[in-house]
Amino acid sequence: MPDAVEQDHQAHWMRQALRAASEAGERGEVPIGACVVTNDGRILAIAGNRTRTDCDPTAHAEIIALREAARTFGNYRLTDTALYSTIEPCAMCAGALIQARVKRLVYGARDERFGAVETRFRICDSSSLNHRMEITSGVLEEECRIIMQEFFRARRTAKG
């Protein structure tokens, strides 16, 4: 278990991802947020889902954050970085994390339907792949779960 300083650090960055998730939800997107941070605490990117806004099935928060971070960093290899995501990444995003060589993934709540990190598949730490990363789950889990539940509850209510 991480010490108190590390827990505060993780909570700080997850709050940034939650802010991006909230903004995505306000735009009618599924409220998922992500940010990429260097080991020395410099933020490279922060993003929320934009699949509907961009009419792009790959515009998940994690993918957008990885793209922006690579441009900011000047390299598509994002070694010595951590990606914080409010929800467990799907198979596409987990694969992108591997391709980018992200050192560490920190996520809030599990995705029981599509989670590809621990719930459905073990993409990010599979011994079959050439890169594995550290994984921390459950950071601000309740807040991350609630924002999703409220979004989908509101959509169901609106449909009547």
C-alpha positions in Angstrom: 0.0 0.0 0.0 1.4 3.4 -0.9 2.4 5.8 1.9 0.3 8.9 2.7 2.5 11.2 0.5 2.0 8.9 -2.5 -1.7 8.6 -1.8 -2.0 12.4 -1.8 0.0 12.6 -5.0 -2.3 10.0 -6.7 -5.4 11.7 -5.4 -4.2 15.1 -6.8 -3.7 13.8 -10.3 -6.9 11.7 -10.2 -8.8 14.9 -9.3 -7.4 16.5 -12.5 -8.7 13.5 -14.5 -12.1 13.8 -12.7 -12.3 17.4 -13.7 -11.8 16.5 -17.3 -14.4 13.7 -16.9 -16.9 16.2 -15.6 -16.3 18.6 -18.5 -16.8 15.7 -20.9 -20.0 14.8 -19.2 -21.2 18.4 -19.5 -20.6 18.1 -23.3 -22.8 14.9 -23.4 -19.8 12.6 -23.6 -19.4 9.6 -21.3 -17.6 11.2 -18.4 -14.1 9.6 -18.4 -11.0 11.7 -17.9 -7.3 11.0 -18.1 -4.0 12.8 -17.6 -0.4 12.0 -18.3 2.2 13.1 -15.8 6.0 12.7 -15.8 7.8 11.1 -12.8 8.9 14.5 -11.6 5.3 15.7 -11.5 5.0 17.7 -14.7 1.6 17.4 -16.4 2.0 16.6 -20.1 -1.7 16.3 -21.0 -5.2 16.2 -19.7 -8.3 15.1 -21.6 -11.9 13.9 -21.4 -13.7 11.7 -23.8 -14.5 13.3 -27.2 -16.0 10.4 -29.2 -19.3 12.1 -29.9 -17.8 15.6 -30.2 -15.1 14.5 -32.7 -17.3 11.8 -34.3 -14.3 9.5 -33.7 -14.6 6.1 -32.0 -10.9 6.3 -31.0 -11.3 9.6 -29.1 -11.3 8.1 -25.7 -9.8 10.3 -22.9 -6.7 8.0 -22.6 -6.0 8.1 -26.3 -6.4 11.9 -26.6 -4.1 12.4 -23.5 -1.5 10.0 -24.9 -1.5 11.9 -28.3 -1.2 15.3 -26.6 1.5 14.0 -24.2 3.6 12.6 -27.0 3.4 15.9 -28.9 4.3 17.9 -25.7 7.1 15.4 -24.8 8.4 15.3 -28.3 8.4 11.5 -28.4 5.8 8.8 -28.8 7.6 6.7 -26.2 6.2 8.0 -22.9 8.6 6.1 -20.6 8.9 7.5 -17.1 5.3 8.7 -17.2 2.1 7.8 -15.5 -1.4 7.9 -16.9 -4.3 8.5 -14.6 -7.7 7.5 -15.8 -11.0 7.7 -13.9 -12.1 4.3 -15.3 -10.2 1.1 -16.1 -9.1 1.4 -19.7 -10.7 -0.6 -22.5 -8.7 -2.9 -24.8 -7.9 -0.2 -27.3 -6.6 2.2 -24.6 -4.7 -0.5 -22.8 -3.0 -1.4 -26.0 -2.1 2.2 -26.6 -0.6 2.4 -23.1 1.6 -0.6 -24.0 2.6 1.0 -27.4 3.5 4.2 -25.6 5.6 2.4 -23.0 3.9 4.2 -20.2 5.6 3.2 -16.9 2.5 3.3 -14.6 -1.2 3.3 -14.9 -3.4 4.6 -12.1 -7.1 4.3 -12.4 -10.2 4.9 -10.3 -13.0 2.5 -10.8 -13.1 -0.9 -12.5 -15.1 -1.2 -15.7 -17.0 -4.5 -15.3 -18.1 -4.6 -19.0 -15.0 -3.4 -20.9 -12.1 -3.2 -18.5 -9.0 -4.6 -20.1 -6.4 -4.0 -17.4 -7.7 -6.3 -14.6 -11.4 -7.0 -15.0 -11.7 -8.7 -18.4 -8.1 -9.0 -19.7 -4.6 -8.4 -18.3 -3.3 -6.4 -21.2 -1.1 -4.0 -19.2 0.9 -6.6 -17.4 0.7 -9.6 -19.7 3.8 -11.7 -20.0 2.9 -12.2 -23.6 3.7 -8.6 -24.5 7.0 -6.8 -24.7 6.1 -4.1 -22.1 4.4 -4.3 -18.8 3.6 -1.5 -16.5 2.9 -0.9 -12.8 -0.9 -0.8 -12.1 -2.6 0.9 -9.2 -6.4 0.8 -9.0 -9.1 2.2 -6.7 -7.7 5.8 -6.4 -10.8 8.0 -5.6 -12.8 5.0 -6.7 -16.1 6.1 -5.3 -15.9 9.5 -6.9 -15.0 7.9 -10.3 -17.8 5.4 -10.0 -20.4 8.0 -9.0 -19.7 10.4 -11.9 -20.4 7.5 -14.3 -23.5 6.2 -12.5 -25.0 9.7 -12.3 -24.4 10.3 -16.1 -26.1 7.0 -17.1 -28.9 7.5 -14.6 -29.6 10.9 -16.1 -29.6 9.4 -19.6 -32.0 6.6 -18.7 -34.3 9.2 -17.0 -34.2 11.4 -20.0 -35.3 8.5 -22.3 -38.2 8.0 -20.1 
